[in-house]
Amino acid sequence: MPLIRKDKAPAPASPVDSAKVMDALASGTEDERWDAARAAPGIPGAAKALSDALMREPSARVREALFTSLSRIVTPESVELLLALLRLDDARLRVGALDALRAMDGLAWTYLPALLRDPDPDVRLLACELARDQPGEEAARLLCGLLEIEREPNVCASAVEVLAEIGGPDAVPALARCEERFRGHPFLEFAIRAAVERIRSPSAPPRG
């Protein structure tokens, strides 16, 4: 189930009471926290409060509202807060943060080159998923560059999966070199061959 709602929240009928919203985020009932999460984008500086609330929120319903609201605060601050969540051990927060970044009208894409070079392989793996939604040839170029230097088979496998969808013929040499470097990893070899076959198939043109 996606953690980010695609529909736009209705505009509030009356001015938002900032103090009341912040209090509800911190100590309200589940329904109050959900309402506060939906109202928070109308409050200046709410991104940090939403991020802090995510760290302690036990309700999946409220977490969805928190992530959705963060994705609607399309600022560098909210992106940075979501990027920090990618580094946590909690898979629910990592997946929710990734969904929110993908929903932010392309602002997060400017961070993609740095994410693909991140020291944490889990962050690099998630960055491959973020690249899936980047338009044009830039994402394929970045993923090919990753394949040239990446040492983690799982990260390469994620990049290969995305390249199978968005890559063109220019990606084939990088895929071939990656396959050569990872001889002895059957799963990755199979994934690369499947990606090359799909790229070369006229029935499955690359997305651009």
C-alpha positions in Angstrom: 0.0 0.0 0.0 1.6 3.3 -1.0 2.5 5.6 1.9 1.8 8.8 0.0 -1.7 9.8 -1.1 -1.9 11.1 -4.7 -5.0 13.2 -4.1 -4.6 16.7 -2.9 -5.8 17.6 0.5 -8.8 20.1 0.5 -7.9 23.6 1.6 -8.8 24.2 5.2 -12.1 26.1 5.7 -10.6 28.4 8.4 -7.1 29.7 9.3 -4.9 27.1 10.9 -4.2 27.4 14.6 -0.5 26.7 14.6 -0.1 26.1 18.3 -3.1 23.7 18.4 -1.7 21.8 15.4 1.7 21.4 17.0 0.3 20.3 20.3 -1.9 17.7 18.5 1.1 16.3 16.6 3.0 15.9 19.8 0.3 14.5 22.2 -3.1 14.2 20.5 -5.3 11.2 20.0 -4.8 9.3 16.8 -7.6 11.2 15.1 -6.2 14.5 16.3 -2.7 13.6 15.1 -4.1 12.7 11.7 -6.0 16.0 11.4 -2.9 17.9 12.6 -0.7 16.1 10.0 -3.1 17.1 7.2 -3.2 20.7 8.4 0.5 21.2 9.0 1.6 22.2 5.5 -0.2 25.5 6.0 2.1 26.3 9.0 5.5 28.0 8.4 8.3 25.8 9.5 6.1 22.7 9.9 8.5 20.3 8.1 10.7 19.7 11.1 7.7 19.0 13.3 6.3 16.5 10.8 9.7 14.7 10.6 10.0 14.6 14.4 6.4 13.2 14.6 7.3 10.4 12.2 10.0 9.2 14.5 7.5 8.4 17.2 4.3 7.7 15.4 2.9 4.2 15.9 -0.2 4.5 13.6 0.3 3.6 9.9 -2.7 5.9 9.0 -1.1 8.9 10.7 2.4 8.1 9.2 0.8 8.2 5.8 -0.7 11.6 6.5 2.7 12.8 7.9 4.6 11.7 4.8 1.9 13.1 2.5 2.2 16.5 4.1 6.0 16.4 4.0 5.8 15.7 0.3 3.6 18.8 -0.2 6.1 21.1 1.5 8.3 21.2 -1.5 11.4 22.9 0.0 15.1 22.0 0.4 14.5 21.7 4.1 11.8 19.0 3.7 13.9 17.1 1.2 16.9 17.1 3.6 14.6 15.8 6.4 13.3 13.0 4.2 16.8 12.1 3.0 17.8 11.7 6.7 15.0 9.1 7.1 16.5 7.0 4.3 19.4 6.2 6.7 17.3 4.8 9.4 16.9 1.1 10.2 13.1 1.3 10.2 12.0 0.0 6.8 8.6 1.7 7.1 10.3 5.1 7.4 12.7 4.4 4.6 10.0 3.4 2.2 7.7 6.3 3.2 10.6 8.8 2.8 11.3 7.4 -0.7 7.7 7.7 -1.7 7.5 11.2 -0.4 10.7 12.2 -2.3 9.3 10.7 -5.5 6.1 12.8 -5.1 7.9 16.2 -4.8 7.7 17.3 -8.4 11.3 16.6 -9.2 13.0 18.7 -6.4 14.6 15.6 -5.0 16.2 14.7 -8.3 18.8 17.4 -7.9 20.1 15.3 -5.0 20.3 12.1 -7.0 24.0 12.2 -8.1 25.1 12.6 -4.5 22.8 9.8 -3.3 24.3 7.4 -5.8 27.7 8.2 -4.4 26.6 7.9 -0.8 28.9 5.7 1.5 25.9 3.7 2.7 25.0 1.0 0.2 21.4 1.0 1.4 21.1 4.7 0.5 22.6 4.0 -3.0 20.1 1.2 -3.5 17.1 3.5 -2.6 18.6 6.2 -4.9 18.3 3.7 -7.8 14.6 3.6 -7.1 14.4 7.4 -7.1 16.1 7.4 -10.5 13.3 5.4 -11.9 11.0 8.5 -12.0 13.6 10.9 -13.4 12.6 11.9 -17.0 14.9 11.8 -20.0 18.3 10.2 -20.4 20.0 11.7 -17.3 18.9 8.9 -14.9 20.2 6.2 -17.2 23.5 8.0 -17.6 23.8 8.3 -13.8 23.0 4.6 -13.3 25.5 3.5 -15.9 28.1 5.6 -14.1 27.2 3.8 -10.9 27.6 0.4 -12.5 31.1 1.2 -13.5 32.3 1.6 -9.9 29.7 -0.1 -7.7 31.1 -3.0 -5.6 27.8 -4.2 -3.9 25.9 -6.8 -6.0 22.6 -5.8 -4.5 23.0 -2.1 -5.5 24.0 -3.2 -9.0 21.0 -5.4 -9.2 18.7 -2.4 -8.3 20.4 -0.2 -10.9 20.1 -3.0 -13.5 16.4 -3.4 -12.8 15.8 0.3 -13.3 17.9 0.4 -16.5 15.8 -2.4 -17.9 12.9 0.0 -17.8 14.5 3.4 -18.7 17.8 2.5 -20.4 18.5 2.7 -24.1 21.3 1.1 -26.3 23.9 3.4 -24.7 23.4 1.5 -21.5 24.4 -1.9 -22.9 28.3 -1.4 -22.7 28.1 -0.5 -19.0 25.8 -3.5 -18.3 28.2 -5.8 -20.1 31.2 -4.5 -18.1 29.2 -4.9 -14.9 28.4 -8.5 -15.8 32.1 -9.2 -16.5 33.1 -7.8 -13.1 30.5 -9.8 -11.2 31.2 -13.2 -12.8 30.1 -15.8 -10.3 27.0 -13.9 -9.1 24.3 -15.9 -11.1 21.4 -13.7 -10.0 23.1 -10.5 -11.2 24.3 -12.1 -14.4 20.8 -13.2 -15.2 19.4 -9.8 -14.4 21.9 -8.1 -16.7 21.2 -10.4 -19.6 17.5 -9.9 -19.1 18.0 -6.1 -19.1 20.1 -6.2 -22.2 17.5 -8.3 -24.0 14.7 -6.0 -23.0 16.6 -2.9 -24.1 17.4 -4.4 -27.5 13.8 -5.6 -28.0 11.8 -3.4 -30.4 8.7 -4.4 -28.5 9.9 -2.8 -25.3 11.3 0.7 -26.1 13.0 2.6 -23.3 11.1 5.2 -21.5 12.2 8.7 -22.2 
